Structures are given as C-alpha cells and as structure tokens.
Amino acid sequence: MSRLLSLSKPCSLRWRAQQSPRPWRPHILSYSTNQKDNGPSLSKPLLVRQRVHRGENTVWTVMQMQSPAFVEPSETLSQRGWTVDRQVINHQVNASTGAHVASASTAVKLSSPRSIANFLVSQVRDKLAMGFLPKGYPHSVTPDYTPYTIYSFLHSVSGTLTGTLSTQALLHALGMGAAAAAGLAATTNWIIKDGFGLLGGVIYAGATANRFDSSPKRYRFLAAVAIQVATLAELLTPLFPHLFVPMASVSNICKNIGWLAASATRASMHKGFSKEDNLGDVTAKAGAQATTAGLLGTGGGILLSWAFGTAPMSLMTIFVPLCAANMWFAYRANEAVVTRSINLERCELIMHDRVRHALNGHDAPPPRLPTPEHISAQEHFIFPYRSIFSTPLSLEPSLQRRLNSLSSPLNWQAFLSGSMFGSPGHKEEYRVLIVPGPTGGKKQHSIWTRFTSTAPSNSGVHVCCWYTENAKSEDMLKGFYHACVLRMLCESRTDMSEETRMHLVRQGYEVVERSFGDLMESLRAEGWELSHTHLGDRNARIDVGHST
C-alpha cells in the first residue's frame, strides 16, 4: 500500500528574479514521494509559487506537483509534471516602511478575456520598463528621479523637433529648396536613419542592463569598435547612394550604441578614479578634455579633407591608419584602468590559487591574493573570457529543474533549511548544490555558456549557487567561494550519486569555514572594493521559511 510522505513543515522558498521594475518570485516548495514504510502521512503537500512585481501588480506563477492516486515506486520527481497556474494580484506599498503588501485573497485568475488583456498590458509595460527604466525601478532610485526623467524626456522630444526643422532648413540652404519634393524626401530619409539609430540605442541599453558596471573595460572597448564601424559605413555611403537609408541607419545605430556604452562606462571608470569625493570634478574635467579633443579632431579633419580631397577612396586611405591608431589608443586606455570591484571573472582569478591551497591542506601560509593592478593586467576585455575552472557554474538559476535532481526528502530539507552547512542554528545566506548534467544553456542562465567562448571541460555536473534575500556582499563572496571549492572538488568527476554530491557540499563547507575569514582579510588588505559585488547581478534571490 502506497503512502504519501512529505515534509512535516512544508518549506516556503521565494525566488526573486530582479529585472525592471523590481520583480519577486516566491516559491512554496513541497515534495511528496511514494514510500513503503510505516512512517506518518504528512498533511500538506509542497507547492512552488513564483511571483514577480511588475509595476502595480504582482504576477504569480503557481506550480504544484501532481499527486496521482497510484504512483509507481520507481517514478522519480522529474517524471511527474507540474500544474501551472497564473494569477494577478494587486499590491500596495506601505508608505511608512516602503514594503510591498500583497494578498492571495485578491487573486484574479487569468480566465476571462478582460483579465487576459490586463495581463498582456502588464507584460508590455514590463518590457518597456526594462528598456527605459533602471533595474529595480522605482525602488532603486530616489523619488526625484521620476519627475526629472519625465521633464528630461519632454525636453529631448522638443529639442528633436526643433532639430528636425533646422535640418530641413540646412538642406534648403544647400540648394535642395528648389524642389520641395526633393527637399522633403531628403529630410524624410535623414529622419528615418536617425530614428533607426535611436531605436538601436534603446534596444542595446535594455539588453545590456547593468553589465556596464561589472565590465566597464569590455564595453568601453566595444564602444570604440562601434563608432569606427559607423564611420566606415558613412565613408562608403557615397559609393552606394541608392542604399543611403540602410547604410546611414546602420551607421547611426552603431553610433548610438557606441555613445551610450562610452558614456555609461565612463561614469563607472570616473567613480573608480575618484579618491576624495571628487567625482563631479573628475567628470567635469573629462568633459573639458573631450571637448578640446573634439575641436582638435574637427580642425584636423578639415585640413586632411582639404589636402586629400573628398573622394571616397581618397578618404579611405586616410581612414585606415587613423582607425588603427584609434583602436590602439582605446586599447591602451582600457589597459591602464584598474577595476577594483569584483565580478565573475575577477573573482575567479582571485580565488583560484587560494581554493587549491585550501583543498590541499598545506600548513604553509596561503599564497598572497593578487592585487587589483595584477588582476587588471590579466583581465579579458576584447575576447570572451574562458573560465579557469573545469566545472561549470550557474549563478541564481531557475529552481525547478535543479531541485528535481534531489529525490530524498531529507536532502530536500537539508538544502532548503541550510542544515547541510552544519548545526540547525547555523544560518548561511546562500545555498549551493551540485547538479548532474550540463548547465542547460541560455534558458538556464549559465554564465559560462553565455559569456565565454568555450564551455568548461567537465560537463558531467555543474554547481549552482543562490543567495537569500538577506545576503550582503560578504555572504555573496562566501557563497561564490563555496561554489569555487565545489567546482574544484568535482574536477574529473562526472557520475556521482545524490549522496556523494551532498557529501561534497558538506565537505566543501568545512573548507570554507576554515579559510574564508583569512580570504576576506586578504581582500581588504589588497584594496578590493567589497561594499558591493557583481556576483549576483541577475538578482534572483530566494527566501526560505515555513508555511503556516
């Protein structure tokens, strides 16, 4: 006779995937399996509830494990489907605490055409917010950001309108006013190529999100490449006048991408340059330097055009060496920048030797951590970075497929409660898990399959790391360090049982407890910026508790 067994207190786990505006995904996880013992039958099954804050609404995705009347003993958790339901719940913000208040009693199921239409509208608003507003808006910015943005947007629109009128006047002054139709057509083509350029910049800004802060050197160099591609397209346009609109549009798209990336990364670099709360002064002087450089470049360009003529091929002979020099200067400028913040690549380079020393159990003092200057010299900002660990890592991935790798209720409870890390009263603000199989590609948010040219060599298992909602920078560093320890422990291991994987997590935690304190002291001593890290930029946090 089969018996339903689940955890005595179903664990509530909430997962937040922060995009923009600030979304939440809480899960209530429950596990049940067919057992042939005489243990107690527990009352409440486990659910997975995933919520996302989108503007004024909260969208819940509720996943419940199927509980058929008869289940074969050999059936695994992954073979049982999930029942998925979507609900929209209105929520308010507490004026005194700023906390979100949402109630399941106000749930509106997406069954009627009106509710479906409202849901689709909220989806469109969410996508627009991702492209136009900062991640986490409105919680990530001050209250004055909204009116400032509204009036700045209206200012830009009105300025563009006057600029369009002035463009038509310039074309008229150049002799195109003799034929009104020709002047209007030329103006229209000009506006179309500008419109495509602006649209390309908007799409790029939404897709890139906050990577400008974590990898400023990479995107600053990309900006230089994009601007030179735009210049090349403009130089070739006279050779193909019938392709003016597409070629000029490509040029404007590249220009807008380059200008956007250059301005965003320049702000991050200026912040790193400032030592005496003088960010404004550094930025102002950089603006003065850029203006002077622009004047010199404009004057030099006029002289070169006068000397060599304006024929496309003549200009091309000047462009090629100047473009090469421009890229070389951009490379050397980025190479000179010392980035003191910690992202995925820099953290791996910092921790690799220290992890190997900790696992070998040497009595000798650990090796000195590399300084920001040393890591900056090794940092990859032209070609994609290849992980120096052979085992893949997935930071804050989707929970469902990973948790399906656990078949034992005890292991579920140990993972959710964090008791695998030690005594029940010992609380860590992160969770790590060794999961069989490859990371799963883009849809599983694998950082190494998305941002590296070559996947790590050991694809038999991968390590997953999640941070809880209360995790601070030190907790994130500790979780990442624990994940790096596990990745090195999993080297040359491809086929491990569930108990072996759980044992390695506990073994790795013992190593972390012995060595993490010294690691943090060394990071501070070497001058690394620890107040904020870019190890959880996906921001899909979890919140572990018990349902009532």
C-alpha positions, -999 to 999 in steps of 0.1 A, spaced: 0 0 0 15 33 -10 17 61 14 22 99 8 52 113 26 61 150 27 80 173 49 64 179 83 66 217 78 65 225 42 94 248 34 85 281 18 111 293 -6 107 325 -25 127 333 -56 131 368 -69 143 374 -104 150 411 -104 147 428 -138 129 461 -140 107 471 -123 115 451 -92 101 416 -95 97 389 -69 93 352 -74 84 334 -41 81 297 -42 65 274 -17 82 241 -24 67 208 -15 79 174 -21 60 141 -19 71 106 -29 59 71 -27 73 52 3 69 17 15 74 24 52 50 29 81 61 65 87 35 92 94 15 106 65 21 143 64 -8 166 56 4 195 35 19 189 0 45 213 -12 39 239 -38 62 262 -59 49 297 -61 69 322 -81 59 359 -81 71 389 -100 65 425 -91 56 444 -122 46 480 -117 14 480 -96 7 443 -99 22 411 -87 21 381 -112 22 347 -95 32 315 -113 19 287 -91 34 252 -97 21 222 -79 34 187 -80 9 161 -94 -3 136 -67 -19 107 -86 -38 81 -67 -13 55 -77 23 61 -84 48 36 -94 76 32 -68 102 37 -95 88 70 -106 111 100 -99 102 136 -92 113 147 -126 88 123 -142 59 140 -125 46 171 -143 39 205 -128 4 220 -128 10 257 -137 -15 285 -130 -10 322 -134 -27 349 -112 -25 386 -110 -26 401 -75 -29 438 -68 -4 450 -42 3 483 -24 34 499 -10 34 507 27 40 544 30 59 542 63 81 512 56 82 511 18 74 474 20 52 456 -6 19 442 7 2 416 -14 -27 393 -6 -35 360 -22 -72 367 -14 -72 394 -41 -60 369 -68 -76 372 -102 -71 341 -123 -64 347 -160 -96 330 -172 -117 358 -186 -108 379 -218 -106 410 -197 -81 395 -172 -60 382 -200 -60 416 -217 -49 432 -184 -21 406 -180 -9 413 -216 -9 450 -209 12 445 -178 36 423 -198 41 451 -224 46 477 -196 72 454 -180 91 450 -213 91 488 -218 103 494 -183 132 470 -188 144 492 -218 137 526 -204 140 525 -166 168 514 -142 168 479 -129 146 478 -98 126 510 -105 111 526 -85 129 511 -55 164 515 -69 162 553 -73 153 583 -53 118 599 -55 130 629 -75 142 606 -104 106 602 -118 98 639 -124 133 646 -136 130 618 -161 96 629 -174 107 665 -179 140 655 -194 122 632 -219 99 661 -229 129 683 -232 146 658 -256 115 654 -277 110 692 -281 147 695 -289 145 668 -316 115 686 -331 134 718 -334 165 699 -347 144 683 -375 132 718 -386 168 730 -386 179 700 -407 153 708 -433 164 744 -433 200 734 -438 191 711 -467 171 740 -482 201 763 -478 223 738 -496 202 741 -527 175 715 -521 148 741 -517 144 745 -554 124 713 -554 101 710 -524 96 673 -531 133 666 -532 139 685 -500 111 667 -482 123 633 -494 158 641 -482 146 653 -449 125 622 -445 154 599 -453 175 618 -428 149 614 -401 144 577 -408 181 570 -404 182 590 -372 151 571 -359 167 537 -366 198 549 -348 179 559 -317 159 527 -317 191 507 -319 205 525 -289 173 519 -268 173 481 -276 210 479 -268 205 497 -235 177 473 -225 196 442 -235 229 452 -218 213 461 -185 238 467 -157 268 450 -173 284 484 -178 292 485 -141 306 450 -138 327 450 -170 334 487 -179 366 480 -199 349 454 -222 320 478 -231 342 508 -234 363 490 -260 331 478 -277 320 515 -279 352 523 -297 347 495 -322 310 505 -328 319 541 -335 346 531 -360 322 508 -378 297 537 -380 324 559 -395 333 533 -421 296 529 -431 294 567 -436 325 568 -457 311 541 -480 277 557 -484 287 579 -514 296 547 -533 261 533 -529 238 563 -530 207 541 -536 214 524 -502 216 557 -483 188 549 -458 200 513 -448 237 523 -447 231 555 -428 208 537 -404 235 511 -397 259 539 -391 235 557 -367 227 525 -348 264 519 -343 270 555 -332 242 554 -307 255 521 -293 290 535 -291 280 568 -275 257 550 -250 283 524 -240 311 551 -238 291 574 -215 279 546 -193 313 530 -188 330 564 -185 308 571 -154 319 538 -138 356 545 -146 354 580 -132 339 566 -100 370 544 -97 393 573 -103 378 594 -75 397 593 -42 385 624 -24 348 625 -31 356 645 -63 335 625 -88 320 657 -101 354 674 -106 367 643 -124 337 642 -147 338 679 -155 375 677 -164 368 647 -186 341 667 -204 366 696 -209 392 671 -223 367 656 -246 355 690 -259 391 700 -266 399 667 -283 367 672 -305 378 706 -316 413 694 -325 399 664 -343 374 686 -363 401 710 -373 425 682 -383 397 665 -403 391 697 -423 428 701 -431 430 664 -442 399 668 -464 414 699 -480 447 682 -486 435 648 -499 401 658 -513 366 644 -506 366 614 -529 355 583 -510 387 563 -519 410 592 -510 393 595 -476 396 557 -472 434 558 -475 434 583 -446 407 564 -426 425 530 -424 457 542 -405 436 566 -383 412 538 -374 441 515 -364 456 543 -343 422 550 -327 417 513 -317 452 511 -303 447 542 -282 414 528 -269 431 495 -260 459 512 -241 434 535 -223 414 505 -211 446 486 -202 456 514 -179 423 513 -160 424 494 -127 390 480 -118 386 474 -80 351 460 -80 346 422 -81 327 405 -109 327 369 -120 359 369 -140 379 388 -114 366 367 -85 376 335 -103 411 349 -109 414 360 -73 402 328 -57 416 300 -79 450 296 -62 436 302 -27 410 275 -33 436 250 -44 457 258 -14 428 253 10 419 219 -5 455 207 -3 455 214 34 490 229 34 504 240 68 523 268 49 507 302 48 482 307 19 495 325 -12 491 362 -13 460 373 -31 465 392 -64 460 430 -62 436 449 -84 465 461 -105 476 425 -111 441 412 -120 435 442 -143 466 432 -163 451 397 -168 415 408 -174 400 400 -208 381 428 -224 385 421 -262 379 384 -265 354 364 -243 367 351 -210 372 313 -206 367 300 -170 398 287 -154 377 261 -135 368 229 -154 334 225 -138 306 249 -150 289 273 -126 253 286 -127 245 316 -105 210 320 -93 194 298 -120 158 286 -121 150 263 -92 126 237 -106 150 216 -127 178 218 -102 156 207 -73 143 178 -94 178 164 -90 171 156 -53 149 126 -47 154 122 -9 131 142 14 159 145 39 181 161 12 153 185 3 150 196 39 188 199 43 191 220 12 161 243 19 169 248 56 206 251 51 212 224 77 237 207 53 261 235 63 263 225 100 240 227 130 204 237 125 210 270 143 239 279 120 224 301 92 240 309 59 226 335 35 233 313 4 226 279 -9 248 257 -32 241 225 -49 259 201 -73 236 191 -101 242 163 -127 243 172 -163 252 203 -182 240 238 -172 214 239 -200 224 269 -220 209 303 -222 175 294 -208 191 282 -176 212 314 -172 245 296 -173 271 323 -170 298 303 -188 278 292 -218 265 327 -223 296 348 -217 326 326 -227 339 313 -260 344 278 -247 324 259 -221 343 243 -192 356 208 -200 337 189 -173 300 190 -184 290 159 -164 280 180 -134 276 217 -127 275 237 -95 246 261 -87 246 289 -62 217 310 -49 217 339 -25 190 346 0 171 379 2 192 390 33 226 382 17 251 410 19 283 414 -1 303 392 23 276 365 21 278 366 -17 315 363 -16 313 333 8 287 316 -14 308 321 -45 339 309 -27 320 278 -16 309 272 -52 345 275 -64 356 249 -38 329 225 -50 339 231 -87 375 221 -78 363 191 -58 342 180 -88 372 180 -112 374 147 -131 341 136 -115 313 130 -140 290 104 -124 281 109 -88 253 97 -67 230 121 -49 245 112 -15 280 118 -29 270 152 -42 255 162 -8 286 149 10 308 171 -12 287 201 -4 293 195 33 330 187 28 334 220 9 317 239 36 342 227 61 370 240 39 352 273 36 348 277 73 385 271 79 397 296 52 371 322 44 380 345 72 416 348 60 403 353 25 382 383 35 411 399 54 434 395 24 408 410 1 406 441 23 443 443 26 449 442 -11 424 471 -17 395 453 -33 361 471 -32 338 449 -10 309 471 -3 292 458 -35 299 429 -57 286 419 -92 283 382 -83 245 384 -82 236 407 -109 207 385 -120 193 392 -86 171 361 -85 171 358 -47 155 332 -25 136 335 8 135 304 29 108 299 56 79 277 67 43 279 56 17 280 82 
